[in-house]
Amino acid sequence: MARLILSFCRDCLGSVPETLTEALRDLPVRMRLADCLGRCDAPQALALEGRSLAAYLFDGIDVETDAADIAATCKAVLEADAGWIEDARPCGRLRHRLVTRVPA
C-alpha cells in the first residue's frame, strides 16, 4: 500500500517517465497525473503528500534527470517524524526547488 502520493501536473508532463518509475520501484509511493498544480511559471511541478505526513510542493523539476533526487526525497519523508524533513541535503537538487511544505 502506498504511503505517499506524488502528483504531477498533467498539462506539463503528459506521462510519468520510466526513469522515475524505476527510481521509485522499492518505495511505497503511488504516482498520479493531476490537474494544474498552479506553478505554470516554473514547470514541472510536483506535489508530495501522505496520510499523517507533511506535504511538499516543488517546481522547476525535470522528472527524468531529477528521478534519483525525487526518490531520495520520498525516502526522507517516509523516514522523518511526521514526514518533516530536518536535513534536506539527501534530497539533492529538490531542496532548492521547494515552494512550500505543510505540517501533517
C-alpha positions as CSV (number, residue, x, y, z in Angstrom):
1,M,0.0,0.0,0.0
2,A,1.3,3.4,-1.0
3,R,2.1,5.7,1.9
4,L,3.0,8.7,-0.3
5,I,1.3,10.1,-3.4
6,L,3.3,12.1,-5.9
7,S,1.1,14.3,-8.1
8,F,2.4,15.7,-11.4
9,C,0.8,18.4,-13.5
10,R,-0.9,16.5,-16.4
11,D,-0.6,19.5,-18.7
12,C,3.2,19.9,-18.1
13,L,4.2,16.2,-18.0
14,G,1.7,14.2,-20.0
15,S,3.0,10.9,-18.7
16,V,5.4,9.6,-16.0
17,P,8.7,8.6,-17.5
18,E,10.1,5.1,-16.9
19,T,13.2,6.6,-15.3
20,L,11.1,7.8,-12.4
21,T,9.0,4.7,-12.2
22,E,12.2,2.7,-11.8
23,A,13.7,5.0,-9.2
24,L,10.6,4.7,-7.0
25,R,10.2,0.9,-7.6
26,D,11.0,-0.1,-4.0
27,L,9.2,2.7,-2.2
28,P,5.6,2.8,-1.1
29,V,4.8,5.6,-3.5
30,R,1.9,6.0,-5.9
31,M,2.2,8.4,-8.8
32,R,-0.7,10.2,-10.4
33,L,-1.2,12.9,-13.0
34,A,-3.3,15.7,-11.6
35,D,-4.9,18.8,-13.0
36,C,-2.9,22.0,-12.9
37,L,-0.8,22.4,-9.7
38,G,-0.7,26.2,-10.2
39,R,3.1,26.5,-10.9
40,C,2.9,27.3,-14.6
41,D,5.6,30.0,-14.2
42,A,8.2,27.3,-13.2
43,P,7.1,23.9,-14.6
44,Q,7.3,21.0,-13.9
45,A,5.5,21.0,-10.6
46,L,5.5,18.0,-8.1
47,A,3.3,17.6,-5.0
48,L,4.2,15.1,-2.4
49,E,1.6,14.1,0.3
50,G,0.6,11.2,2.5
51,R,-1.7,10.5,5.4
52,S,-0.3,11.9,8.6
53,L,2.8,13.2,6.8
54,A,4.0,16.7,5.9
55,A,3.1,17.8,2.3
56,Y,5.5,19.3,-0.1
57,L,5.3,21.3,-3.3
58,F,8.2,21.6,-5.7
59,D,8.6,23.4,-9.0
60,G,11.2,23.6,-11.7
61,I,11.6,19.8,-11.6
62,D,12.9,17.7,-14.5
63,V,11.3,14.3,-13.7
64,E,13.8,12.5,-15.9
65,T,17.1,14.0,-14.6
66,D,15.8,14.5,-11.0
67,A,14.4,11.0,-10.7
68,A,17.1,9.9,-8.1
69,D,16.5,13.1,-6.1
70,I,12.8,12.6,-6.2
71,A,13.3,9.1,-4.8
72,A,15.7,10.3,-2.1
73,T,13.2,13.0,-1.1
74,C,10.4,10.4,-0.9
75,K,12.6,8.2,1.3
76,A,13.5,11.1,3.5
77,V,9.8,12.0,4.0
78,L,9.0,8.4,4.8
79,E,11.8,8.1,7.4
80,A,11.2,11.5,9.1
81,D,9.0,12.0,12.1
82,A,5.6,13.0,10.6
83,G,7.3,13.4,7.2
84,W,9.0,16.7,8.4
85,I,12.5,16.7,6.8
86,E,15.0,18.4,9.1
87,D,18.1,17.9,6.9
88,A,17.3,18.3,3.2
89,R,20.8,17.6,1.9
90,P,19.9,14.0,0.8
91,C,17.2,15.5,-1.4
92,G,19.8,16.8,-3.8
93,R,18.6,19.5,-6.2
94,L,15.0,19.3,-4.9
95,R,16.0,21.1,-1.7
96,H,16.5,24.2,-3.9
97,R,13.2,23.7,-5.7
98,L,10.9,23.6,-2.7
99,V,8.0,26.1,-2.9
100,T,6.2,25.2,0.3
101,R,5.8,22.5,2.9
102,V,2.8,22.0,5.2
103,P,2.9,20.1,8.5
104,A,0.9,17.0,8.9
